[in-house]
Amino acid sequence: NIEKINQDVIKSLFGMHLEASFSKEIDVKKFDKELQDLGKEFTMEVSVYHEINSDKNIAVFVTKEAHCLESLIAARNQLKGSISVIVGTEKTLEPMARKAGIPFVLVDDKDQQKAEDHLIEVSRKYDIDLVVLARYMRIMNPNFVWRYPHRIINIHPSLLPAFPGASAYAQAFERGAKIVGVTAHYVTEELDQGPIIFQDSFNVDSSDTLDTIKKKGQKLEAATLLKAVKMHLEGKLEVSWRKVYTK
């Protein structure tokens, strides 16, 4: 039975996301192979994701801020899945990955297309089910995002939809925001516009500086991202009409 179907066309790219349910008697390997063969026949790329997989493979994308990655690694035994690879745009956090015994892959290509191809290659190699953006400072390309509908989680340092984009804490500080927060959300083709999973906030005191706001925010970033990842892996989140509901 077809449960959901969605089609998108952006920049001459056509993508279709289809969710279906079928009986346990179906041979999953045969099903996957036949879909791949069909894709080859029509010169299309096919990706298959099965919710029945109990142990999810997680890829964590990072740049240089360590707090979110550190939180995920510390709690990895509590996750219903395993951190299979850490992907960095620079080598700053490679020692942390090495210490945790997790493969680290550097993707520092300046050319966007090459970087995207590299990310797709790594994600295929490690058979990734969930991508976690742990303060990853690159914009995700639609061609990558389409491969993981509602399976890329980002942490943004503001209470979205307020202050999207870069330097969110600075934006809030300059506008004199009295409450500042963070948002864990699913990634879509539109920057910082994906379905909101969880948010948390704190009050800004008159004595707070931009640095103290950042420090307070970073604690919430790590905790809120971890909470969202846990709930996703446990199958407790459902997206409907751009909203996330807890099961």
C-alpha positions, 0 to 999 in steps of 0.5 A: 500500500502507498502511504505517502508520495511527494514530488519536487522539481528544483533547478531541473532536478526531479525527485520523488519520495514514496512511502509504502507498507507491505507484508512481512512475506516480501523478500526485502533483498529481492524487492531492493534489487528489482527497484535498483534494476528499474532505476537503471532501466529508466536512468534514475537513481533509487535509494531504499530505506526500511523502517524495520532496520533496528540498528540505524547507521548515523553520520555526524557532519561537523566543522569545528565546534565540538560541543554537539559532537561531544554530547553525541559521542558521550551518549552513543550507548543510549542511541538506538543506532551507531555513529558510523562515521564523522564527516568534517569540513576541516580536521579540527575534530578529527582527534575527537573522532579518533579517540572515540574509535569512529572513522573520520572523513574530511570533505573540504572540497571548495567546489560545491558539486565535488563536495556534494558527490563526496558526501553522497559517496561517503553516505553510501559507503556507510549505508547511512540512515540518519544524518546529524548536522552538529554545527555543520557550517555548510548549506546542504544541497537539494540533491543531497537533501532529497536522498534523506527526507526527514532523515537529516537533523540540524541544530540552529542557534535561534528560536526559528523562524526568528533569526535564520541563517548565519550569526544567529546569536549576534542577530538576537543580541543586536536586536536586544532579544530578551529570550534566546533559544535553539531549534532542532529541526529536519532539513529541507531544501529551504535554509532553516525552514524545515519542520521543527522538532524541539526548541529550548530557550533561556532569558537574557540578562542585562549583564549578558554579553554576546559571549555569555549568550553563546556559552548558554546557547551551546549547552542547550544546542547539545542537549536539544540536538541529542534529544531530537536524535534519540526520539527520531531513532526510537521512531517517536517522531512523525512529520505531517504537513510541515509539523512534527508530532510526538508519537 
